[in-house]
């Protein structure tokens, strides 16, 4: 848990949900300018698809360090 937030009162809070993060990335002018709108659109589309697949096939459990879905889909080791 991040506890130093009081040292940075003007720092924006990150979204709690991945979907909200993807929305912020998609609508961020600086990110779109730096990477190009098509790259950002492609990234958001890919991550949205992964998020849907995860939600359709897995139950998130904060008490576990990693899910079976994450092992099968995101780890290359």
C-alpha positions as CSV (number, residue, x, y, z in Angstrom):
1,X,0.0,0.0,0.0
2,X,1.3,3.4,-1.0
3,X,1.7,5.5,2.1
4,X,3.8,8.6,1.0
5,X,0.8,10.3,-0.8
6,X,0.8,13.1,1.8
7,X,4.2,14.2,0.5
8,X,2.7,14.8,-3.0
9,X,-0.6,16.7,-2.5
10,X,-0.8,17.7,-6.2
11,X,-0.2,14.3,-7.7
12,X,-3.2,12.8,-9.3
13,X,-4.5,9.5,-7.9
14,X,-4.3,6.6,-10.3
15,X,-7.5,4.8,-11.2
16,X,-8.5,1.7,-9.1
17,X,-9.9,-0.1,-12.1
18,X,-8.0,-1.2,-15.2
19,X,-10.8,-0.1,-17.5
20,X,-10.6,3.4,-16.1
21,X,-6.9,3.4,-16.7
22,X,-7.4,2.4,-20.3
23,X,-9.9,5.2,-20.7
24,X,-7.4,7.7,-19.3
25,X,-4.7,6.4,-21.7
26,X,-7.0,6.6,-24.7
27,X,-8.0,10.1,-23.9
28,X,-4.6,11.4,-22.9
29,X,-3.4,14.1,-25.4
30,X,0.3,13.7,-24.5
31,X,0.2,9.9,-24.9
32,X,-1.6,10.2,-28.3
33,X,0.9,12.8,-29.5
34,X,4.0,10.8,-28.3
35,X,2.9,7.4,-29.6
36,X,0.4,8.2,-32.2
37,X,-3.4,7.7,-32.0
38,X,-3.3,4.4,-33.9
39,X,-0.7,2.9,-31.5
40,X,-2.8,4.0,-28.5
41,X,-6.0,2.8,-30.1
42,X,-4.3,-0.6,-30.8
43,X,-2.9,-0.9,-27.3
44,X,-6.3,-0.1,-25.7
45,X,-8.0,-2.6,-28.0
46,X,-5.6,-5.3,-27.0
47,X,-5.7,-4.7,-23.3
48,X,-9.5,-4.4,-23.4
49,X,-9.7,-7.8,-25.1
50,X,-7.4,-9.3,-22.5
51,X,-9.4,-7.7,-19.7
52,X,-12.6,-9.2,-21.1
53,X,-11.0,-12.6,-21.5
54,X,-9.7,-12.4,-17.9
55,X,-13.1,-11.4,-16.5
56,X,-14.8,-14.2,-18.5
57,X,-12.5,-16.9,-17.3
58,X,-11.1,-15.9,-13.9
59,X,-12.2,-14.6,-10.6
60,X,-9.9,-12.0,-9.2
61,X,-8.7,-12.8,-5.6
62,X,-6.6,-10.2,-3.8
63,X,-5.4,-12.8,-1.4
64,X,-3.5,-14.7,-4.1
65,X,-0.3,-13.3,-5.7
66,X,-1.2,-14.4,-9.2
67,X,-4.1,-16.1,-10.9
68,X,-4.1,-19.2,-13.2
69,X,-5.1,-17.0,-16.1
70,X,-2.1,-14.7,-15.5
71,X,0.2,-17.6,-15.5
72,X,-1.2,-19.0,-18.7
73,X,-1.5,-15.7,-20.6
74,X,1.1,-13.2,-19.4
75,X,4.1,-15.1,-18.1
76,X,6.7,-16.3,-20.5
77,X,8.6,-18.4,-18.1
